[in-house]
Structures are given as C-alpha cells and as structure tokens.
Amino acid sequence: MSSSARRSRYWKRYWAVMDRLGAGARAAKDRYYDRLLALAGPVTWLNAGCGRHTFPEWRSGDAETVKTAGAREFGFDLDRDALKDRSDAVPTCVAAIESLPYRPESFDFVASEMVFEHLHEPQKGVAELVRVTRHGGRLLIHTVNSRHYLALMATLTPFRFHQWIVRRIEGREGIDVYPTRYEGNTEARLDALFAQQGCRKVWGGEVTDLPMCVPYPGLFWLALLWGLLELQLARLPVIGGFLRPNLLIEYVRD
C-alpha cells in the first residue's frame, strides 16, 4: 500500500472516531479562518507570511467568500519559491516581517498565521505590523504556544528531525518546514509586545487543537486517545495552559 493510500485510510478512521468521541472539537486553524472571515468585509488586509496559499484545500471556498465581501488582500513572505507557487491574483512581494515595504497605515487589518514562532526579533515584527495598520484596525495572530510540551520538545530536537517528522506524519515536504525560535510565543509576551506599540487585546488567547493523526499501527490509537484526553484536561485551571498548543489572539490599534 502506498503512503498516500495508508494516510487516507487512517484519516477515514480518525474522523469516524472524532465524530463519535470528539464532538464539538475544532482545529485551531479553522478557528483562525473563521475569525479571518468575520473580519473580512470591504477592507484592505495584509496576509503576513502568506506562503503558497491563503486558505488550505479543505477551505478553498473561503477565498471566494472573502472576495465577494469586498476584501482586498495583499501578501508578503520571505520564501520567494513559496510565492512563485501561488495560483491566485493576490499582489505579493518578498519581504521580511521586520522591514516591510508598505506605507504607514496602509491596511484595515493584518493577519498572521504560523509566523511568530520563527521570528528572531518579534518586537521588530510587531512594530512593523502595527505601523502598517490603520488606527482602529485589527491584527489577528495565530501561532504556537511555547508553554505546550510539543513546543518544548521542538526546542530540544534538531531541525532535520522536524523535517523528518513532517514528512512521515503529515506527508508534506521539508521545504515547508522552517526553523523555530519561540521568542514571542506566550500570551503574556505577545500582549506586552503589542501593548508597547499602542495596541490592546480584544479577543482570544491560548486555544486547543485537534488530536494528531499518526498513520502508523499502535501509534495511531495512542496519539488519538491522548489527544482526546488532552482536550478535556486543557479545560482545567493551572495545567490547562500547558495543554493548549496554539495562540489565537486579536488586537486593535488604538
């Protein structure tokens, strides 16, 4: 059996179990896209670290929803090859988040998905994102919660291991994996960085995610059952923050 066929079989089994035991659980990515759609109206918005696509395959229809709402998307990324792979008409440019080529107050809102965990100097990145956001505009940040044990494990393992895990578990090529730093990846740290730039938090915090689907015998059930248990434990005070792997936070520039 090919690796793709094996993954497909395990994903079918995964969703069968989730439909029965994980009712109501949602992926952190879906929460991010839902919030993005809620902000998308007749506005100009910046997709910070836009990569190869704005929406994943399972939410490809959202691109038309955003367009119909009148939102004008712009994007930038440091990965030139990723931008070349985009198939839409979104205006993009190669740029680092710490030095953006846009004029001050160019956008009504800014969205950043899985970028902050890679930043060496997040304070500079925050300053630039706020600079290009209009007063009263929103900034939506989705990133890794460095208090979660998986983030701790990532800091203790080499980058080549991260690439290998992504290929084996997710079936993605290593070119989509970038080194992580976690310099600004706690809720308190992000709140402080944005507050320094005249922003305040209006929504969000630490959020849970769906269990991993590990397409290998034995490991599949171990990961799935632990993930379902983790969703329950994440509701508890004190330890809950260490069991929510993502940060999804919205700020407003005053």
C-alpha positions as CSV (number, residue, x, y, z in Angstrom):
1,M,0.0,0.0,0.0
2,S,1.3,3.4,-0.9
3,S,1.9,6.0,1.8
4,S,-0.8,8.3,0.5
5,A,-3.3,5.4,0.5
6,R,-2.3,4.5,4.0
7,R,-2.8,8.1,5.2
8,S,-6.2,8.2,3.5
9,R,-7.3,5.0,5.3
10,Y,-6.1,6.3,8.7
11,W,-7.8,9.7,8.1
12,K,-11.1,8.0,7.5
13,R,-10.7,6.0,10.7
14,Y,-9.7,9.2,12.5
15,W,-12.8,11.2,11.5
16,A,-15.0,8.2,12.3
17,V,-13.7,8.2,15.9
18,M,-13.8,12.0,16.2
19,D,-17.4,12.1,15.1
20,R,-18.3,9.8,17.9
21,L,-15.9,10.9,20.7
22,G,-14.7,14.3,19.8
23,A,-18.0,16.0,19.1
24,G,-17.5,19.8,19.1
25,A,-13.7,19.7,18.9
26,R,-12.3,22.1,16.2
27,A,-9.0,22.6,14.7
28,A,-7.1,25.8,15.7
29,K,-6.6,26.6,12.0
30,D,-10.4,26.5,11.4
31,R,-10.9,28.9,14.3
32,Y,-8.3,31.2,12.7
33,Y,-10.0,31.1,9.3
34,D,-13.4,31.7,10.9
35,R,-12.1,34.8,12.7
36,L,-10.5,36.0,9.5
37,L,-13.8,35.7,7.6
38,A,-15.5,37.6,10.4
39,L,-13.1,40.5,9.8
40,A,-13.2,40.3,6.0
41,G,-15.5,43.0,4.6
42,P,-14.9,45.9,2.2
43,V,-11.4,46.3,3.7
44,T,-7.8,46.2,2.7
45,W,-5.9,43.5,4.6
46,L,-2.4,42.1,4.8
47,N,-1.6,38.4,4.9
48,A,1.7,38.4,6.8
49,G,3.7,35.4,5.7
50,C,1.2,34.4,3.1
51,G,3.1,31.4,1.8
52,R,1.8,29.2,-1.0
53,H,-1.9,29.8,-0.4
54,T,-4.2,31.9,1.7
55,F,-6.7,29.1,2.6
56,P,-6.0,25.3,2.8
57,E,-7.6,22.9,0.3
58,W,-10.5,22.0,2.7
59,R,-11.4,25.6,2.9
60,S,-10.7,26.7,-0.6
61,G,-14.2,28.2,-0.9
62,D,-13.4,30.8,1.6
63,A,-11.3,32.7,-1.0
64,E,-14.4,33.5,-2.9
65,T,-16.2,34.4,0.3
66,V,-13.6,37.0,1.1
67,K,-13.5,38.3,-2.4
68,T,-17.3,38.6,-2.5
69,A,-17.2,40.5,0.8
70,G,-15.1,43.2,-1.0
71,A,-11.8,42.5,0.9
72,R,-8.6,43.3,-1.0
73,E,-5.8,41.0,0.1
74,F,-2.1,41.8,-0.1
75,G,0.6,39.4,1.0
76,F,4.3,39.1,1.7
77,D,6.6,36.2,2.5
78,L,10.4,35.7,2.9
79,D,10.2,32.5,0.9
80,R,10.4,33.5,-2.8
81,D,9.7,30.0,-4.0
82,A,6.5,29.8,-2.0
83,L,5.2,33.0,-3.6
84,K,6.0,31.6,-7.1
85,D,3.7,28.6,-6.3
86,R,0.7,30.8,-5.6
87,S,-2.0,30.4,-8.2
88,D,-4.2,33.4,-7.3
89,A,-4.1,37.1,-8.3
90,V,-3.2,38.4,-4.8
91,P,-0.5,41.1,-5.0
92,T,2.6,39.7,-3.1
93,C,6.2,40.7,-2.5
94,V,9.3,39.2,-1.0
95,A,9.9,40.8,2.4
96,A,10.9,40.2,6.0
97,I,8.3,41.0,8.6
98,E,10.9,43.2,10.4
99,S,11.2,45.5,7.4
100,L,8.0,45.9,5.3
101,P,7.8,47.9,2.1
102,Y,4.3,49.4,2.8
103,R,3.5,52.9,3.8
104,P,2.2,53.6,7.4
105,E,-1.5,52.8,8.0
106,S,-1.9,51.0,4.7
107,F,-4.3,48.3,5.9
108,D,-7.5,47.9,7.8
109,F,-6.4,44.7,9.3
110,V,-3.4,42.3,9.4
111,A,-3.5,38.5,9.7
112,S,-0.5,36.3,10.5
113,E,-0.7,32.5,10.6
114,M,2.1,30.4,12.0
115,V,4.8,33.1,11.5
116,F,5.7,34.4,15.0
117,E,7.3,31.1,16.1
118,H,10.0,31.7,13.5
119,L,10.9,35.2,14.4
120,H,14.3,36.1,15.9
121,E,13.3,39.6,16.9
122,P,9.5,39.6,17.4
123,Q,9.4,43.1,18.8
124,K,10.6,44.4,15.4
125,G,8.0,42.3,13.6
126,V,5.2,43.6,15.9
127,A,6.3,47.2,15.4
128,E,6.2,46.8,11.6
129,L,2.8,45.1,11.6
130,V,1.4,47.8,13.8
131,R,3.0,50.6,11.7
132,V,1.2,49.5,8.5
133,T,-2.2,49.0,10.3
134,R,-4.6,52.0,10.5
135,H,-5.7,53.3,13.9
136,G,-8.8,51.3,14.8
137,G,-7.6,48.4,12.7
138,R,-7.3,44.8,13.8
139,L,-4.3,42.4,14.0
140,L,-5.0,38.7,14.1
141,I,-2.2,36.4,15.3
142,H,-2.2,32.6,15.1
143,T,1.0,31.0,16.3
144,V,2.4,28.2,18.6
145,N,2.0,28.4,22.4
146,S,5.6,27.8,23.6
147,R,4.2,26.7,27.0
148,H,2.9,23.5,25.3
149,Y,5.0,20.3,25.7
150,L,5.3,19.9,21.9
151,A,6.9,23.3,21.6
152,L,9.4,22.3,24.4
153,M,10.2,19.1,22.5
154,A,10.8,21.1,19.3
155,T,13.4,23.3,21.1
156,L,15.2,20.1,22.2
157,T,15.4,18.4,18.9
158,P,17.4,19.3,15.7
159,F,15.8,20.9,12.7
160,R,16.3,17.8,10.5
161,F,14.2,15.8,12.9
162,H,11.3,18.4,12.5
163,Q,11.5,17.9,8.7
164,W,11.6,14.1,9.0
165,I,8.5,14.1,11.4
166,V,6.5,16.3,9.0
167,R,7.3,14.0,6.0
168,R,6.4,10.9,8.0
169,I,3.3,12.1,9.8
170,E,1.8,14.8,7.6
171,G,3.2,13.7,4.2
172,R,4.5,17.2,3.5
173,E,7.9,18.0,2.0
174,G,10.6,19.5,4.2
175,I,10.6,22.7,2.2
176,D,7.5,23.9,4.1
177,V,9.2,23.5,7.4
178,Y,11.2,26.4,8.9
179,P,13.4,26.7,12.0
180,T,11.5,27.7,15.1
181,R,12.6,30.1,17.8
182,Y,9.7,30.9,20.1
183,E,11.0,34.3,21.2
184,G,7.5,35.8,21.5
185,N,5.3,32.8,21.9
186,T,3.3,33.2,25.1
187,E,0.1,35.1,25.6
188,A,1.7,37.4,28.1
189,R,4.7,38.1,25.8
190,L,2.5,38.9,22.8
191,D,0.2,41.1,24.9
192,A,3.3,43.1,26.2
193,L,4.8,43.4,22.7
194,F,1.6,44.8,21.2
195,A,0.9,47.0,24.2
196,Q,4.3,48.6,23.6
197,Q,3.0,49.6,20.2
198,G,-0.3,51.1,21.4
199,C,-2.5,48.0,20.9
200,R,-4.8,46.2,23.2
201,K,-6.2,42.7,23.1
202,V,-9.8,42.4,22.2
203,W,-10.3,38.6,21.7
204,G,-8.6,35.3,22.0
205,G,-5.8,33.6,24.0
206,E,-4.5,30.1,24.3
207,V,-6.5,27.6,22.3
208,T,-6.8,23.8,21.9
209,D,-6.3,21.8,18.7
210,L,-7.4,18.5,17.3
211,P,-5.5,15.3,18.2
212,M,-2.8,14.3,15.8
213,C,-3.5,11.7,13.2
214,V,-0.4,9.4,13.2
215,P,-0.8,7.0,10.3
216,Y,1.0,4.0,11.9
217,P,-0.3,1.0,13.8
218,G,-0.4,1.4,17.5
219,L,0.8,5.0,17.4
220,F,-2.5,6.0,15.7
221,W,-4.6,5.0,18.7
222,L,-2.1,6.2,21.2
223,A,-2.0,9.7,19.7
224,L,-5.7,9.9,19.1
225,L,-6.8,8.8,22.6
226,W,-4.2,11.0,24.3
227,G,-5.3,14.0,22.1
228,L,-8.9,13.4,23.2
229,L,-7.9,13.3,26.8
230,E,-5.8,16.4,26.4
231,L,-8.8,18.3,25.1
232,Q,-10.5,17.5,28.4
233,L,-7.5,18.3,30.6
234,A,-7.0,21.6,28.8
235,R,-10.2,22.9,30.4
236,L,-8.6,22.7,33.9
237,P,-7.1,25.7,35.6
238,V,-3.3,26.0,36.1
239,I,-2.3,23.0,33.9
240,G,-4.7,23.9,31.0
241,G,-2.3,26.5,29.6
242,F,0.4,23.8,29.1
243,L,-2.1,21.6,27.1
244,R,-3.3,24.2,24.6
245,P,-0.8,24.1,21.7
246,N,-1.9,27.3,19.9
247,L,-2.3,31.1,20.5
248,L,-5.0,32.8,18.6
249,I,-5.3,36.5,19.6
250,E,-6.8,39.6,18.1
251,Y,-5.5,43.1,18.9
252,V,-6.8,46.6,17.9
253,R,-4.5,49.5,17.2
254,D,-5.8,52.5,19.3
